[in-house]
Amino acid sequence: MSKRKTERLLGLVVCLLSTRRYLTAGQIRDAVPGYPESEDVFKRMFERDKEDLRDLGVPLETGLNHPFDEEAGYRIRQQAYELPELHLEADEAAVLGLAARVWRRAELAGAANGALLKLRAAGMDNAAIQQDIEPRLSTPEPAFGPLWEAVRDRRPVRFAHRAAGRSEPQSRELEPWGVVNRKGRWYVAGWDRGRQATRVFRLDRIAGPVKFCGLPGSVIVPAGTDVRELVRDWDSVPAREHTAVLRVRTGAGVGLRRHGDVVPDVEPGWDEVTTRYREVSWFADYAAWFGPDVVVLDPPDLREAVIARLKGVLA
Amino acid sequence: MSALVTSTERLQRLLALVPYVVSRKVVGLADTATAFGVSQRELVDDLNMLWCVELRSPDPYCPIDLSYEGGEIMVSQAESIGRPLRLAVDEASALLVALRMLAEVPGGNQDRSALTRLIAKLEAAAGEAASASAQVAVQVEINNGQGFADQIRLALDSGRRVHLRYYVPGRDETTERDVDPMRLLLVEGRPYLEGWCLRAEGMRLFRLDRVLALDVLDIQAAPPPEAEHVDVDSGLFRPSEADVRVELELSPEGRWVAEYYPYESLAELTDGWVRVVLRTPDTGWVRRLALRLGEDGRVVAPSTLVDEIRTAAAAALDNYR
């Protein structure tokens, strides 16, 4: 941290807020202490300072005081700078404290704390925080940070993605529309430029860096896009169209019985469970999980699929 | 900590500090330092820096006047930075996404009203900065646990014990237990009851979607003094040294296992296979997992588990003869 830089930036903000006229770079250099004599060094430093302020969200405006002015100037409009009046009740402040804790160990932790700081600065009480509910999100995927930036700034990205069941990652170019957490996993939805289609990718299957491949603002999210819905559809499971008839050992297969019709004691020690399922391979996985406690009687393809798994174990 | 703070981060703090004092008229040094997470010394440095701001042109003047004598801060002249800077896109999004997630949790009607009011106020205050937050969403998974979350909050509010019928898929077992609820956790969008389990005599986490039945009992919850909260920030399920070390090899089709279960290490093998090492207190679920994986998974160690799996597979196959 450079103390001199902080002082200079602080002076710059105060200076530009207190002027109604646009100030040229030269006028700013005269007013704000800390800028160097050398014109070149000053220019570079001033450029960086402007960028730092914009990164902080300071609404720096550029304009001319008079149409015939040759050099553009800068100012910060008080109204654009200030957080609007905001009065929070005690219960609202408590909920807000809870919300800020959600990101505690995740990508947006700094942003959440920054927001809290501003709201406290606006007069919000440091309310007592509820202790009986503890919400948390994590973003262990390195892709989260760059993808959130890309979504926020509407920039296309390129990354390598390893599809399920494949060992080789493939390169994708995506116009990202949104990031969604579903069942504890992060997904990005958008327009896949290579496939010319809407696509959803799991962040934990992105291998290597996510790189921007276009300018901010160059991604247009189609009107009416609901990213939650896109991810839900992508992840959705077909209807339970098939029926399985199973022998289930008495007292076992609780998970199976929850969704099925049970006829007890069809033979000593065994009940019969009839249940609906969506997909053979998925349900064969599930039936095999119960090992010798569940036997598939029907249909034959499901029966064969379970047998294949068990033989695979012994192979 | 100050060594790690960048110039812009400190600037953020300085810009919040003036309005923090202004909106409260007078504040104590110690309280303010706590609120900003800095030492009193750092705070005094900040105040001095603010007081020293000087503009030299057209006429030299010092726009900010403040004092912190006797441990109390007062700002008599705040000039243009008397109000906080508006919320940045990241800041507004972090809060709004989290609030909308909380709004999905069933129960807690008081909170719900506060949540709705707060979301509206923040959206209004953030203005344009709020729009990006619509592109991020967290869905709360409450398939079966819906009503239970409500009951748990009720039990927490009234400090009462609950009775659970709880399903343990790894053992394919239904258990009955009395639990003194401590907290409702919402981790990665999934709700859990954290509580003192009287049967296990220990702190336990219960996934709400595995609760089969829940009754709020007419008994005062009395978790013992040694009942300590689970440290949510270091992961809910931490392996312990006492756990069994399992080595498991997975085909490309079986690789999803490494995405679902926490593992200790992962090594790439040939043909897209990987070997993962994981630790678990109960190998029952690994046996079931191996049966499910068939030829897409191979448990390599421990050898007792390898035998157990083969025995189970053979017994299951016998059922088909």
Boltz contact constraints between the chains, C-beta under 6 A:
constraints:
  - contact:
      token1: [A, 1]
      token2: [B, 5]
      max_distance: 6.0
  - contact:
      token1: [A, 1]
      token2: [B, 6]
      max_distance: 6.0
  - contact:
      token1: [A, 1]
      token2: [B, 7]
      max_distance: 6.0
  - contact:
      token1: [A, 2]
      token2: [B, 7]
      max_distance: 6.0
  - contact:
      token1: [A, 5]
      token2: [B, 7]
      max_distance: 6.0
  - contact:
      token1: [A, 6]
      token2: [B, 7]
      max_distance: 6.0
  - contact:
      token1: [A, 6]
      token2: [B, 10]
      max_distance: 6.0
  - contact:
      token1: [A, 6]
      token2: [B, 11]
      max_distance: 6.0
  - contact:
      token1: [A, 9]
      token2: [B, 11]
      max_distance: 6.0
  - contact:
      token1: [A, 10]
      token2: [B, 11]
      max_distance: 6.0
  - contact:
      token1: [A, 10]
      token2: [B, 14]
      max_distance: 6.0
  - contact:
      token1: [A, 10]
      token2: [B, 53]
      max_distance: 6.0
  - contact:
      token1: [A, 11]
      token2: [B, 53]
      max_distance: 6.0
  - contact:
      token1: [A, 14]
      token2: [B, 53]
      max_distance: 6.0
  - contact:
      token1: [A, 14]
      token2: [B, 63]
      max_distance: 6.0
  - contact:
      token1: [A, 15]
      token2: [B, 55]
      max_distance: 6.0
  - contact:
      token1: [A, 17]
      token2: [B, 80]
      max_distance: 6.0
  - contact:
      token1: [A, 18]
      token2: [B, 80]
      max_distance: 6.0
  - contact:
      token1: [A, 30]
      token2: [B, 57]
      max_distance: 6.0
  - contact:
      token1: [A, 31]
      token2: [B, 55]
      max_distance: 6.0
  - contact:
      token1: [A, 31]
      token2: [B, 56]
      max_distance: 6.0
  - contact:
      token1: [A, 31]
      token2: [B, 57]
      max_distance: 6.0
  - contact:
      token1: [A, 33]
      token2: [B, 54]
      max_distance: 6.0
  - contact:
      token1: [A, 52]
      token2: [B, 8]
      max_distance: 6.0
  - contact:
      token1: [A, 56]
      token2: [B, 8]
      max_distance: 6.0
  - contact:
      token1: [A, 57]
      token2: [B, 88]
      max_distance: 6.0
  - contact:
      token1: [A, 82]
      token2: [B, 83]
      max_distance: 6.0
  - contact:
      token1: [A, 83]
      token2: [B, 84]
      max_distance: 6.0
  - contact:
      token1: [A, 83]
      token2: [B, 86]
      max_distance: 6.0
  - contact:
      token1: [A, 84]
      token2: [B, 125]
      max_distance: 6.0
  - contact:
      token1: [A, 86]
      token2: [B, 125]
      max_distance: 6.0
  - contact:
      token1: [A, 91]
      token2: [B, 114]
      max_distance: 6.0
  - contact:
      token1: [A, 92]
      token2: [B, 114]
      max_distance: 6.0
  - contact:
      token1: [A, 92]
      token2: [B, 117]
      max_distance: 6.0
  - contact:
      token1: [A, 92]
      token2: [B, 118]
      max_distance: 6.0
  - contact:
      token1: [A, 95]
      token2: [B, 114]
      max_distance: 6.0
  - contact:
      token1: [A, 95]
      token2: [B, 115]
      max_distance: 6.0
  - contact:
      token1: [A, 95]
      token2: [B, 118]
      max_distance: 6.0
  - contact:
      token1: [A, 99]
      token2: [B, 95]
      max_distance: 6.0
  - contact:
      token1: [A, 99]
      token2: [B, 98]
      max_distance: 6.0
  - contact:
      token1: [A, 99]
      token2: [B, 99]
      max_distance: 6.0
  - contact:
      token1: [A, 102]
      token2: [B, 98]
      max_distance: 6.0
  - contact:
      token1: [A, 103]
      token2: [B, 94]
      max_distance: 6.0
  - contact:
      token1: [A, 105]
      token2: [B, 233]
      max_distance: 6.0
  - contact:
      token1: [A, 108]
      token2: [B, 94]
      max_distance: 6.0
  - contact:
      token1: [A, 111]
      token2: [B, 90]
      max_distance: 6.0
  - contact:
      token1: [A, 111]
      token2: [B, 91]
      max_distance: 6.0
  - contact:
      token1: [A, 111]
      token2: [B, 94]
      max_distance: 6.0
  - contact:
      token1: [A, 112]
      token2: [B, 94]
      max_distance: 6.0
  - contact:
      token1: [A, 114]
      token2: [B, 91]
      max_distance: 6.0
  - contact:
      token1: [A, 115]
      token2: [B, 87]
      max_distance: 6.0
  - contact:
      token1: [A, 115]
      token2: [B, 91]
      max_distance: 6.0
  - contact:
      token1: [A, 115]
      token2: [B, 95]
      max_distance: 6.0
  - contact:
      token1: [A, 117]
      token2: [B, 16]
      max_distance: 6.0
  - contact:
      token1: [A, 118]
      token2: [B, 16]
      max_distance: 6.0
  - contact:
      token1: [A, 118]
      token2: [B, 84]
      max_distance: 6.0
  - contact:
      token1: [A, 121]
      token2: [B, 16]
      max_distance: 6.0
  - contact:
      token1: [A, 121]
      token2: [B, 19]
      max_distance: 6.0
  - contact:
      token1: [A, 121]
      token2: [B, 20]
      max_distance: 6.0
  - contact:
      token1: [A, 121]
      token2: [B, 84]
      max_distance: 6.0
  - contact:
      token1: [A, 122]
      token2: [B, 84]
      max_distance: 6.0
  - contact:
      token1: [A, 123]
      token2: [B, 23]
      max_distance: 6.0
  - contact:
      token1: [A, 132]
      token2: [B, 156]
      max_distance: 6.0
  - contact:
      token1: [A, 132]
      token2: [B, 183]
      max_distance: 6.0
  - contact:
      token1: [A, 133]
      token2: [B, 184]
      max_distance: 6.0
  - contact:
      token1: [A, 134]
      token2: [B, 183]
      max_distance: 6.0
  - contact:
      token1: [A, 134]
      token2: [B, 185]
      max_distance: 6.0
  - contact:
      token1: [A, 134]
      token2: [B, 232]
      max_distance: 6.0
  - contact:
      token1: [A, 135]
      token2: [B, 186]
      max_distance: 6.0
  - contact:
      token1: [A, 136]
      token2: [B, 187]
      max_distance: 6.0
  - contact:
      token1: [A, 136]
      token2: [B, 232]
      max_distance: 6.0
  - contact:
      token1: [A, 151]
      token2: [B, 135]
      max_distance: 6.0
  - contact:
      token1: [A, 152]
      token2: [B, 89]
      max_distance: 6.0
  - contact:
      token1: [A, 152]
      token2: [B, 132]
      max_distance: 6.0
  - contact:
      token1: [A, 165]
      token2: [B, 252]
      max_distance: 6.0
  - contact:
      token1: [A, 165]
      token2: [B, 253]
      max_distance: 6.0
  - contact:
      token1: [A, 167]
      token2: [B, 252]
      max_distance: 6.0
  - contact:
      token1: [A, 167]
      token2: [B, 272]
      max_distance: 6.0
  - contact:
      token1: [A, 178]
      token2: [B, 135]
      max_distance: 6.0
  - contact:
      token1: [A, 179]
      token2: [B, 136]
      max_distance: 6.0
  - contact:
      token1: [A, 180]
      token2: [B, 137]
      max_distance: 6.0
  - contact:
      token1: [A, 181]
      token2: [B, 138]
      max_distance: 6.0
  - contact:
      token1: [A, 181]
      token2: [B, 189]
      max_distance: 6.0
  - contact:
      token1: [A, 182]
      token2: [B, 139]
      max_distance: 6.0
  - contact:
      token1: [A, 183]
      token2: [B, 141]
      max_distance: 6.0
  - contact:
      token1: [A, 184]
      token2: [B, 188]
      max_distance: 6.0
  - contact:
      token1: [A, 184]
      token2: [B, 189]
      max_distance: 6.0
  - contact:
      token1: [A, 184]
      token2: [B, 190]
      max_distance: 6.0
  - contact:
      token1: [A, 204]
      token2: [B, 259]
      max_distance: 6.0
  - contact:
      token1: [A, 228]
      token2: [B, 137]
      max_distance: 6.0
  - contact:
      token1: [A, 252]
      token2: [B, 172]
      max_distance: 6.0
  - contact:
      token1: [A, 254]
      token2: [B, 167]
      max_distance: 6.0
  - contact:
      token1: [A, 254]
      token2: [B, 174]
      max_distance: 6.0
  - contact:
      token1: [A, 255]
      token2: [B, 169]
      max_distance: 6.0
  - contact:
      token1: [A, 285]
      token2: [B, 292]
      max_distance: 6.0
  - contact:
      token1: [A, 288]
      token2: [B, 291]
      max_distance: 6.0
  - contact:
      token1: [A, 288]
      token2: [B, 292]
      max_distance: 6.0
  - contact:
      token1: [A, 289]
      token2: [B, 288]
      max_distance: 6.0
  - contact:
      token1: [A, 289]
      token2: [B, 292]
      max_distance: 6.0
  - contact:
      token1: [A, 291]
      token2: [B, 291]
      max_distance: 6.0
  - contact:
      token1: [A, 291]
      token2: [B, 312]
      max_distance: 6.0
  - contact:
      token1: [A, 291]
      token2: [B, 316]
      max_distance: 6.0
  - contact:
      token1: [A, 292]
      token2: [B, 315]
      max_distance: 6.0
  - contact:
      token1: [A, 292]
      token2: [B, 316]
      max_distance: 6.0
  - contact:
      token1: [A, 295]
      token2: [B, 319]
      max_distance: 6.0
  - contact:
      token1: [A, 307]
      token2: [B, 320]
      max_distance: 6.0
  - contact:
      token1: [A, 309]
      token2: [B, 294]
      max_distance: 6.0
  - contact:
      token1: [A, 310]
      token2: [B, 313]
      max_distance: 6.0
  - contact:
      token1: [A, 310]
      token2: [B, 316]
      max_distance: 6.0
  - contact:
      token1: [A, 310]
      token2: [B, 317]
      max_distance: 6.0
  - contact:
      token1: [A, 312]
      token2: [B, 294]
      max_distance: 6.0
  - contact:
      token1: [A, 312]
      token2: [B, 295]
      max_distance: 6.0
  - contact:
      token1: [A, 313]
      token2: [B, 294]
      max_distance: 6.0
  - contact:
      token1: [A, 313]
      token2: [B, 313]
      max_distance: 6.0
  - contact:
      token1: [A, 314]
      token2: [B, 313]
      max_distance: 6.0
  - contact:
      token1: [A, 315]
      token2: [B, 295]
      max_distance: 6.0
